[in-house]
């Protein structure tokens, strides 16, 4: 049970008594050595959470639930949208497979602190590999399964893994893409040589094993099981590279103790989920949402986690929610737009157990959120976080008895405990500007960045005063603590000395009934400095293309003609990263 009844009571406790707040939150997980303090400054200027305490994340995610008599409960439910395969694994089965595979890693020489690179699609075996690394103190590095050889080689040289794990193939739609050729190219190009490779054989495309180099994943699972290794709270759990949308791709390092505490608290406080509930995220396990809410948070809290391989179809999403009594769905605005496109004229049949739906990763316009609420007949909200933070900076708090204010439901919410945002105005006197977060960041955030094969403080994210973390996102904060997002700092358009966020314009265009998706970018203007250009994808149900003047008029009436929007370009699709974010800088090439 949460000890607060209102948001203000919760937030004030975290702000005014942070030591007591986080030490109480730490009781949600099992420690070998209990923490004596919450946070301590490091010599390099960053900070550690629960220093000196010891635990094992895999034990908290798997073993303890079996010990408490929940071994028969489903831990992971997997569905492949590519092959139509399904698999459910209980906590007891998961424990046996993880402990055995951890033993297999040991036979290959993997020890505490070694890196293990995992280049696999979303599969049960991917989660087993992650948890097995956590069990023995190895640091897992999950990367996109579809990387070509040269990019995979760069990741290998960056983290110097002792072992590389791949599946024999991944899928693009229904097409199997063999993984062994990319691995062979990567190993030939990389300067670092892993000691071994492990391959998960898939029926669609088995791979020949290279003698003395390759090992079969499932054979290694039958190795003598090993017990969890107790680690310091501040020891690294994993490295996860950012997608590059916040600058140059970098390896974010996550610790063990702070990560487990933050995720355990967030499941109840933000998502309103308790032990035995079913949590479903459509995220690939290679991205931060997949790490946090596909594997670790649901399992730490004793929930059932539904994970999917490939682009989730509307039918698969509905079926999985119904069949597995999903309590909480976590997806993206892009997935929600596809759902709307496929179901606009169909009657709503909301899953009975579904309590709420969360979206994140990009802007979700109010029109989309309103449609989703009507379709699911449940609360649907957006929230804001980054790979660097590992969990939400701002959110809506469904674990509190106090109901979330209706006025906040179309925005990204209020700060989560431990996050203290402030605005650095780009123009003096303006209420908007870059959002910065006061240091120290709460537990669960980055413990550093991986650079030159060691963990370094994240100096590139710190402002010149050394007191704030830079989000590189722009927005406003109102008197009720609510944060209003305007977009990335480099997405703000400067028109004749005035600043306008592309998101503000997108919000208005998206309200047009014929618009499926849109994005706005800045182009140079000899007179005004910059001007916006809109790229619009039409809804498939649209009978005729709306006139450009119709969309321009909609924007001008809402914001004024000073915005300078004169051009609307209709396109078939918007370019996105592999994690689904719109890459606005690529739009001008369409």
TIVOTI-138226 format. One record per residue (C-alpha): residue number from 1; chain; z, x, y. Coordinates in steps of 0.02 Angstrom, whole numbers, plus 50000, padded with zeros to 5 digits. Each point is the difference from the previous one (the first is absolute). Layout:
N
{NUM,A,{Z,X,Y}}
...
// end
This chain:
590
{1,A,{50000,50000,50000}}
{2,A,{49960,50060,50176}}
{3,A,{50153,50015,50112}}
{4,A,{49912,49928,50154}}
{5,A,{49947,49824,50046}}
{6,A,{49891,50038,50152}}
{7,A,{49870,50128,50049}}
{8,A,{50100,50056,50152}}
{9,A,{50155,50032,49896}}
{10,A,{49900,50102,49875}}
{11,A,{49906,50101,50131}}
{12,A,{50154,50033,50106}}
{13,A,{50095,50064,49848}}
{14,A,{49860,50123,49962}}
{15,A,{49988,50054,50181}}
{16,A,{50185,50015,50044}}
{17,A,{50076,50053,49834}}
{18,A,{49859,50089,49908}}
{19,A,{50112,50103,49885}}
{20,A,{50093,49848,49936}}
{21,A,{49840,49896,49992}}
{22,A,{49903,50122,49892}}
{23,A,{50145,50050,49889}}
{24,A,{50023,49815,49960}}
{25,A,{49813,49984,49968}}
{26,A,{50010,50150,49883}}
{27,A,{50110,49900,49882}}
{28,A,{49845,49904,49944}}
{29,A,{49947,50146,49891}}
{30,A,{50087,50104,49866}}
{31,A,{50056,50177,50045}}
{32,A,{50069,50137,49891}}
{33,A,{50086,50076,50152}}
{34,A,{50036,49870,50134}}
{35,A,{49945,50041,50178}}
{36,A,{50138,50056,50117}}
{37,A,{49894,49983,50157}}
{38,A,{49844,49906,50048}}
{39,A,{49899,50121,50107}}
{40,A,{50007,50184,50044}}
{41,A,{49891,50103,50117}}
{42,A,{49902,50142,49921}}
{43,A,{49977,50174,50068}}
{44,A,{49814,49965,50027}}
{45,A,{50038,49855,50118}}
{46,A,{49967,49859,49877}}
{47,A,{50133,49910,49899}}
{48,A,{50056,49963,49821}}
{49,A,{50067,49836,49932}}
{50,A,{50153,49995,49887}}
{51,A,{50008,50190,49988}}
{52,A,{50096,50069,49853}}
{53,A,{49992,49839,49900}}
{54,A,{49908,50002,49833}}
{55,A,{49896,49869,49908}}
{56,A,{49840,49974,49903}}
{57,A,{49870,49877,50065}}
{58,A,{49927,49966,49827}}
{59,A,{50173,49959,49933}}
{60,A,{50024,49876,50143}}
{61,A,{49829,49922,49969}}
{62,A,{50006,49988,49810}}
{63,A,{50150,50062,49899}}
{64,A,{50139,49906,50087}}
{65,A,{49915,49831,49977}}
{66,A,{49987,50030,49813}}
{67,A,{50183,50055,49996}}
{68,A,{50047,49838,50089}}
{69,A,{49915,49894,49867}}
{70,A,{49834,49962,50085}}
{71,A,{49890,50101,49883}}
{72,A,{49901,49846,49944}}
{73,A,{49949,49954,50178}}
{74,A,{49822,50040,50053}}
{75,A,{49998,50154,50110}}
{76,A,{49813,50018,50034}}
{77,A,{49857,49876,49983}}
{78,A,{49827,50079,50013}}
{79,A,{49833,49915,50024}}
{80,A,{49832,50089,50015}}
{81,A,{49874,49905,50105}}
{82,A,{49868,50121,49933}}
{83,A,{50028,49985,49811}}
{84,A,{50101,49837,49995}}
{85,A,{50133,50090,49898}}
{86,A,{50181,49946,50016}}
{87,A,{50160,50084,49950}}
{88,A,{50185,49959,50020}}
{89,A,{50135,50129,49967}}
{90,A,{50187,49965,49992}}
{91,A,{50135,50110,50073}}
{92,A,{50047,50060,49825}}
{93,A,{49819,50043,49959}}
{94,A,{49979,50084,50168}}
{95,A,{50154,50106,49971}}
{96,A,{49935,50060,49832}}
{97,A,{49828,50044,50066}}
{98,A,{50063,50085,50159}}
{99,A,{50132,50103,49908}}
{100,A,{49872,50052,49870}}
{101,A,{49867,50047,50127}}
{102,A,{50129,50095,50102}}
{103,A,{50034,50098,49840}}
{104,A,{49813,50030,49985}}
{105,A,{49995,50071,50176}}
{106,A,{50144,50114,49953}}
{107,A,{49901,50068,49851}}
{108,A,{49864,50049,50124}}
{109,A,{50125,50098,50104}}
{110,A,{50030,49874,50140}}
{111,A,{50172,50023,50078}}
{112,A,{50098,49942,50153}}
{113,A,{49905,50033,50161}}
{114,A,{49829,50021,49916}}
{115,A,{49860,49893,50068}}
{116,A,{49900,49883,49887}}
{117,A,{49838,49933,50070}}
{118,A,{49955,49824,49939}}
{119,A,{49821,49943,50036}}
{120,A,{49999,49830,49914}}
{121,A,{49961,49819,50042}}
{122,A,{50136,49869,49997}}
{123,A,{50057,49994,49818}}
{124,A,{50161,49989,49901}}
{125,A,{49974,50185,49958}}
{126,A,{49995,50045,50185}}
{127,A,{50173,49925,50025}}
{128,A,{50063,50086,49841}}
{129,A,{49937,50168,50063}}
{130,A,{50086,49974,50169}}
{131,A,{50165,49949,49921}}
{132,A,{49993,50141,49873}}
{133,A,{49983,50126,50141}}
{134,A,{50147,49921,50089}}
{135,A,{50100,50009,49838}}
{136,A,{49987,50190,49985}}
{137,A,{49998,50040,50187}}
{138,A,{49816,50042,50010}}
{139,A,{49911,49948,50161}}
{140,A,{49857,49880,49970}}
{141,A,{49846,49999,50110}}
{142,A,{49895,49844,49971}}
{143,A,{49824,50008,50073}}
{144,A,{49852,49882,50002}}
{145,A,{49920,49989,49827}}
{146,A,{49824,49996,50072}}
{147,A,{50004,50167,50090}}
{148,A,{49849,50110,49973}}
{149,A,{50026,50176,49933}}
{150,A,{50008,50093,50168}}
{151,A,{50131,49882,50073}}
{152,A,{50103,50008,49839}}
{153,A,{49989,50190,50010}}
{154,A,{50072,49996,50176}}
{155,A,{50148,49897,49939}}
{156,A,{50027,50121,49854}}
{157,A,{50002,50149,50117}}
{158,A,{50114,49910,50122}}
{159,A,{50140,49957,49878}}
{160,A,{49972,50130,49861}}
{161,A,{50041,49882,49856}}
{162,A,{50058,50067,49833}}
{163,A,{49915,49852,49914}}
{164,A,{49860,49880,50049}}
{165,A,{49994,49824,49923}}
{166,A,{49844,49892,50002}}
{167,A,{49931,49846,49912}}
{168,A,{49837,50025,49907}}
{169,A,{49917,49881,50123}}
{170,A,{50030,49891,50150}}
{171,A,{49896,49851,50056}}
{172,A,{49891,49950,50147}}
{173,A,{49991,49814,49978}}
{174,A,{49956,49979,49816}}
{175,A,{49919,50172,49983}}
{176,A,{50095,50137,49909}}
{177,A,{49997,50167,50091}}
{178,A,{50042,50149,49888}}
{179,A,{50139,50109,50073}}
{180,A,{49977,50158,49897}}
{181,A,{49848,50064,50098}}
{182,A,{50096,49992,50165}}
{183,A,{50149,50087,49919}}
{184,A,{49889,50139,49934}}
{185,A,{49921,50026,50171}}
{186,A,{50172,50000,50083}}
{187,A,{50071,50128,49880}}
{188,A,{49848,50111,50023}}
{189,A,{50013,49994,50190}}
{190,A,{50190,50007,50021}}
{191,A,{50083,50168,50023}}
{192,A,{50158,49935,49916}}
{193,A,{49991,49980,49811}}
{194,A,{50114,49867,49921}}
{195,A,{50078,50046,49834}}
{196,A,{49942,49841,49915}}
{197,A,{49908,49834,50022}}
{198,A,{50048,49833,49924}}
{199,A,{49875,49860,49970}}
{200,A,{50031,49815,49972}}
{201,A,{49859,49945,49884}}
{202,A,{49924,49832,50048}}
{203,A,{49890,49899,49883}}
{204,A,{49864,49979,50131}}
{205,A,{49966,50186,50014}}
{206,A,{50096,50123,49890}}
{207,A,{49996,50182,50055}}
{208,A,{49983,50153,49889}}
{209,A,{50157,50108,50007}}
{210,A,{49974,50182,50048}}
{211,A,{50085,50110,49871}}
{212,A,{50157,50091,50061}}
{213,A,{49990,49909,50168}}
{214,A,{50007,49813,49971}}
{215,A,{50134,49892,49918}}
{216,A,{49998,49817,49951}}
{217,A,{50118,49894,50106}}
{218,A,{50053,49881,49862}}
{219,A,{50031,50141,49877}}
{220,A,{50118,50081,50125}}
{221,A,{50095,49835,50014}}
{222,A,{50061,50029,49822}}
{223,A,{50087,50163,50048}}
{224,A,{50190,50010,49978}}
{225,A,{50074,49897,50144}}
{226,A,{50097,50086,50139}}
{227,A,{50147,49937,50102}}
{228,A,{49993,49981,50189}}
{229,A,{50033,50159,50100}}
{230,A,{50127,49974,50139}}
{231,A,{49928,50054,50167}}
{232,A,{50066,50023,50174}}
{233,A,{49967,49853,50114}}
{234,A,{49894,50112,50112}}
{235,A,{49892,50069,49858}}
{236,A,{49817,49946,50014}}
{237,A,{49940,49852,49896}}
{238,A,{49816,50000,50044}}
{239,A,{49863,50058,50119}}
{240,A,{49877,49870,50063}}
{241,A,{49853,50045,50111}}
{242,A,{49963,49886,50147}}
{243,A,{49831,49917,50010}}
{244,A,{49959,50093,50160}}
{245,A,{50007,49849,50117}}
{246,A,{50149,50079,50089}}
{247,A,{49912,50167,50021}}
{248,A,{49964,50139,49877}}
{249,A,{50049,49955,49823}}
{250,A,{50169,50075,49958}}
{251,A,{50119,49998,49853}}
{252,A,{50150,49889,50035}}
{253,A,{50155,50055,49903}}
{254,A,{50124,49866,49944}}
{255,A,{50176,50038,49942}}
{256,A,{50095,49921,49855}}
{257,A,{50160,49928,50073}}
{258,A,{49946,49929,50167}}
{259,A,{49843,49929,49922}}
{260,A,{50096,49907,49864}}
{261,A,{50128,49929,50122}}
{262,A,{49871,49939,50126}}
{263,A,{49892,49915,49870}}
{264,A,{50149,49920,49913}}
{265,A,{50059,49926,50166}}
{266,A,{49827,49945,50056}}
{267,A,{49965,49899,49843}}
{268,A,{50144,49882,50037}}
{269,A,{50010,50010,50190}}
{270,A,{49815,49988,50043}}
{271,A,{49913,49924,49848}}
{272,A,{50143,49890,49941}}
{273,A,{49980,50061,49819}}
{274,A,{50140,50025,49875}}
{275,A,{50014,50063,49822}}
{276,A,{49891,49898,49882}}
{277,A,{49875,49946,50134}}
{278,A,{49816,50045,49987}}
{279,A,{49918,50103,50137}}
{280,A,{49810,50016,50011}}
{281,A,{49910,50126,50109}}
{282,A,{49811,50015,49998}}
{283,A,{50010,50179,50063}}
{284,A,{49931,50146,49901}}
{285,A,{50142,50108,49933}}
{286,A,{49921,50147,50091}}
{287,A,{50050,49931,50170}}
{288,A,{50172,49988,50078}}
{289,A,{50019,49813,49968}}
{290,A,{49960,50030,49817}}
{291,A,{50129,50139,49991}}
{292,A,{50136,49902,50090}}
{293,A,{49969,49821,49943}}
{294,A,{49891,50018,49846}}
{295,A,{50117,50119,49909}}
{296,A,{50163,50055,50078}}
{297,A,{50076,49857,50100}}
{298,A,{49972,49860,49872}}
{299,A,{50061,50107,49855}}
{300,A,{50151,50069,50094}}
{301,A,{50050,49820,50035}}
{302,A,{49972,49939,49822}}
{303,A,{49849,49894,50042}}
{304,A,{49836,49976,49907}}
{305,A,{49854,50085,50089}}
{306,A,{49821,49935,49986}}
{307,A,{49868,50133,50032}}
{308,A,{49810,49987,49996}}
{309,A,{49855,50119,49978}}
{310,A,{49850,49972,50113}}
{311,A,{49961,49872,50134}}
{312,A,{50103,49845,49961}}
{313,A,{49895,49844,49988}}
{314,A,{50062,49836,50068}}
{315,A,{50008,49927,49825}}
{316,A,{50097,50148,49932}}
{317,A,{50124,49994,50142}}
{318,A,{50035,49815,49974}}
{319,A,{50010,50018,49811}}
{320,A,{50121,50147,50005}}
{321,A,{50112,49911,50125}}
{322,A,{50006,49844,49891}}
{323,A,{50018,50083,49830}}
{324,A,{50134,50124,50050}}
{325,A,{50099,49890,50120}}
{326,A,{49974,50121,50143}}
{327,A,{50138,49985,50130}}
{328,A,{49926,50113,50134}}
{329,A,{49819,50049,50030}}
{330,A,{49957,50155,50103}}
{331,A,{49817,50022,50045}}
{332,A,{49883,50047,50143}}
{333,A,{49914,49898,50136}}
{334,A,{49834,50051,49921}}
{335,A,{50054,49924,49833}}
{336,A,{50056,49844,50093}}
{337,A,{49831,49984,50086}}
{338,A,{49913,50008,49831}}
{339,A,{50118,49868,49934}}
{340,A,{49961,49888,50149}}
{341,A,{49813,50026,49977}}
{342,A,{50008,49950,49816}}
{343,A,{50121,49854,50022}}
{344,A,{49965,49926,50171}}
{345,A,{49940,49835,49929}}
{346,A,{50111,49993,49846}}
{347,A,{50165,49905,49989}}
{348,A,{50155,50109,50007}}
{349,A,{50096,50023,49839}}
{350,A,{50142,50116,50051}}
{351,A,{50093,50087,49859}}
{352,A,{50165,49910,49975}}
{353,A,{50109,50156,49997}}
{354,A,{49919,50085,50149}}
{355,A,{50125,50007,50144}}
{356,A,{49911,50106,50130}}
{357,A,{49847,50108,50034}}
{358,A,{49995,50165,50096}}
{359,A,{49849,50093,50070}}
{360,A,{49990,50175,50073}}
{361,A,{49882,50144,50028}}
{362,A,{49897,49930,50143}}
{363,A,{49999,49864,50131}}
{364,A,{50014,49821,49938}}
{365,A,{49942,49872,50128}}
{366,A,{50099,49838,50022}}
{367,A,{49853,49895,49940}}
{368,A,{50003,50091,49833}}
{369,A,{50189,49985,49984}}
{370,A,{49996,49815,50041}}
{371,A,{49866,49970,49867}}
{372,A,{50103,50097,49872}}
{373,A,{50155,49898,50039}}
{374,A,{49904,49840,49974}}
{375,A,{49924,50066,49839}}
{376,A,{50161,50068,49922}}
{377,A,{50113,49873,50085}}
{378,A,{50126,50142,50019}}
{379,A,{50046,50125,50137}}
{380,A,{49865,50132,50026}}
{381,A,{50043,50146,50115}}
{382,A,{49936,50169,50054}}
{383,A,{50109,50155,50016}}
{384,A,{49974,50178,50060}}
{385,A,{50026,50166,49915}}
{386,A,{49917,50167,49967}}
{387,A,{49979,50123,49857}}
{388,A,{50124,50110,50093}}
{389,A,{50136,49867,50002}}
{390,A,{49982,49940,49820}}
{391,A,{50065,49826,50043}}
{392,A,{49984,49880,50145}}
{393,A,{50041,50052,50178}}
{394,A,{49998,49818,50055}}
{395,A,{50010,49848,49889}}
{396,A,{50061,49823,49972}}
{397,A,{50167,49989,49909}}
{398,A,{49999,49867,49865}}
{399,A,{50158,50064,49917}}
{400,A,{50108,49941,50146}}
{401,A,{50068,49822,50010}}
{402,A,{49936,49988,50178}}
{403,A,{49821,49935,50003}}
{404,A,{49868,50107,50081}}
{405,A,{49950,49935,50174}}
{406,A,{49838,49902,49994}}
{407,A,{49941,50090,50157}}
{408,A,{49996,50166,49905}}
{409,A,{49903,49942,49848}}
{410,A,{49828,50052,50065}}
{411,A,{50056,50174,50049}}
{412,A,{50070,50150,49907}}
{413,A,{50184,49956,50022}}
{414,A,{50155,50094,50056}}
{415,A,{50060,50176,49956}}
{416,A,{50070,50031,49827}}
{417,A,{50174,50080,49995}}
{418,A,{50001,50180,50059}}
{419,A,{49836,49987,50096}}
{420,A,{50027,50006,50188}}
{421,A,{49833,49980,50090}}
{422,A,{49966,50036,50183}}
{423,A,{49843,49995,50108}}
{424,A,{49923,50150,50088}}
{425,A,{49886,49919,50132}}
{426,A,{49827,50077,50015}}
{427,A,{49995,49939,50179}}
{428,A,{50163,50000,50100}}
{429,A,{50072,49827,50019}}
{430,A,{49901,49921,49858}}
{431,A,{50100,49909,49865}}
{432,A,{49887,50067,49862}}
{433,A,{49973,50174,49934}}
{434,A,{50025,50108,49847}}
{435,A,{50140,49944,49886}}
{436,A,{50121,50141,49959}}
{437,A,{50150,49996,49883}}
{438,A,{50166,50082,50042}}
{439,A,{50056,50138,49881}}
{440,A,{50068,50009,49871}}
{441,A,{49886,49882,49906}}
{442,A,{50090,49893,49869}}
{443,A,{50003,50046,49815}}
{444,A,{49838,49978,49904}}
{445,A,{49892,50082,50135}}
{446,A,{49914,50166,49981}}
{447,A,{50113,50146,49957}}
{448,A,{49868,50121,50065}}
{449,A,{49817,50045,49976}}
{450,A,{49924,50109,49866}}
{451,A,{49920,50150,50083}}
{452,A,{49957,50172,49934}}
{453,A,{50081,49949,49835}}
{454,A,{50171,49971,50076}}
{455,A,{50087,49852,50083}}
{456,A,{49993,50014,50190}}
{457,A,{50077,49890,50135}}
{458,A,{49874,49873,50067}}
{459,A,{49981,50081,50171}}
{460,A,{49831,49919,50033}}
{461,A,{50085,49828,49999}}
{462,A,{50139,50047,50122}}
{463,A,{49985,49980,50189}}
{464,A,{50028,50142,50123}}
{465,A,{50183,49952,50027}}
{466,A,{50039,50018,49815}}
{467,A,{50088,49831,50005}}
{468,A,{49864,49880,49942}}
{469,A,{49878,49977,49856}}
{470,A,{49825,49956,50063}}
{471,A,{49917,49854,49909}}
{472,A,{49835,50018,50094}}
{473,A,{49996,49810,50006}}
{474,A,{50005,49903,50163}}
{475,A,{50094,49841,50037}}
{476,A,{50135,49911,50097}}
{477,A,{50182,49954,49964}}
{478,A,{50072,49838,50069}}
{479,A,{50179,49961,50045}}
{480,A,{50033,49926,49828}}
{481,A,{49956,50167,49916}}
{482,A,{49835,49932,49934}}
{483,A,{49862,50131,49994}}
{484,A,{49822,49949,50045}}
{485,A,{49864,50114,49933}}
{486,A,{49846,50043,50104}}
{487,A,{49920,50126,49882}}
{488,A,{49982,50187,49975}}
{489,A,{50015,50107,50157}}
{490,A,{49818,50053,49980}}
{491,A,{49945,49818,49983}}
{492,A,{50057,49954,50175}}
{493,A,{49850,49976,50116}}
{494,A,{50008,50056,50182}}
{495,A,{49890,49887,50107}}
{496,A,{49988,50049,50184}}
{497,A,{50178,50067,50000}}
{498,A,{50071,49852,49904}}
{499,A,{50054,50010,49818}}
{500,A,{49958,49871,49869}}
{501,A,{50033,50009,49814}}
{502,A,{49855,49968,49884}}
{503,A,{50123,49897,49895}}
{504,A,{50025,49881,50146}}
{505,A,{49814,49966,50007}}
{506,A,{49985,49989,49810}}
{507,A,{50138,49869,49996}}
{508,A,{49897,49886,50112}}
{509,A,{49834,50027,49910}}
{510,A,{50082,49971,49830}}
{511,A,{50051,49825,50056}}
{512,A,{49817,49947,50000}}
{513,A,{49970,49891,49845}}
{514,A,{49842,50095,49952}}
{515,A,{50083,50173,50000}}
{516,A,{50059,50077,49836}}
{517,A,{50053,50169,50073}}
{518,A,{49973,50103,50156}}
{519,A,{50039,50166,50081}}
{520,A,{49986,50060,50179}}
{521,A,{49968,50180,50054}}
{522,A,{49972,50090,50164}}
{523,A,{49835,50076,50055}}
{524,A,{49973,50110,50154}}
{525,A,{49951,49910,50159}}
{526,A,{49933,50097,50149}}
{527,A,{50078,49882,50127}}
{528,A,{50163,49942,49919}}
{529,A,{50040,50147,49888}}
{530,A,{50003,49894,49840}}
{531,A,{49949,49827,49946}}
{532,A,{50036,49903,49839}}
{533,A,{49871,49957,49868}}
{534,A,{50039,49870,49866}}
{535,A,{49942,50011,49819}}
{536,A,{50007,49832,49912}}
{537,A,{49986,49951,49817}}
{538,A,{49960,49816,49981}}
{539,A,{50080,49884,49874}}
{540,A,{49887,49966,49852}}
{541,A,{50020,49813,50028}}
{542,A,{49924,50014,50174}}
{543,A,{49840,49897,50015}}
{544,A,{49934,50088,50155}}
{545,A,{50039,50157,50098}}
{546,A,{50101,49958,50157}}
{547,A,{49920,50053,50163}}
{548,A,{50065,50162,50073}}
{549,A,{50041,49907,50162}}
{550,A,{50111,49883,49900}}
{551,A,{50110,50144,49941}}
{552,A,{49995,50089,50168}}
{553,A,{50052,49841,50088}}
{554,A,{50148,49980,49882}}
{555,A,{50061,50175,50047}}
{556,A,{49966,49981,50185}}
{557,A,{50095,49836,50009}}
{558,A,{50151,50077,49915}}
{559,A,{50006,50171,50083}}
{560,A,{49880,49997,50148}}
{561,A,{49832,50080,50032}}
{562,A,{50081,50165,50053}}
{563,A,{50012,50043,49815}}
{564,A,{49815,50042,50007}}
{565,A,{49950,49935,49828}}
{566,A,{49813,49972,50007}}
{567,A,{49940,50045,49827}}
{568,A,{50031,49918,49830}}
{569,A,{49921,50079,49847}}
{570,A,{49992,49898,49840}}
{571,A,{50021,50107,49844}}
{572,A,{50011,49970,49812}}
{573,A,{50164,50095,49979}}
{574,A,{50125,50109,50092}}
{575,A,{50028,50179,49941}}
{576,A,{50170,50026,49921}}
{577,A,{50102,50139,49923}}
{578,A,{50031,49993,49812}}
{579,A,{50169,49921,50041}}
{580,A,{49913,49857,50094}}
{581,A,{50029,50047,50182}}
{582,A,{49856,49976,50122}}
{583,A,{49934,50168,50062}}
{584,A,{49949,49954,50175}}
{585,A,{49933,50174,50039}}
{586,A,{49862,49971,49870}}
{587,A,{49942,49835,50074}}
{588,A,{49879,50077,50125}}
{589,A,{49900,50070,49855}}
{590,A,{49964,49826,49929}}
// end
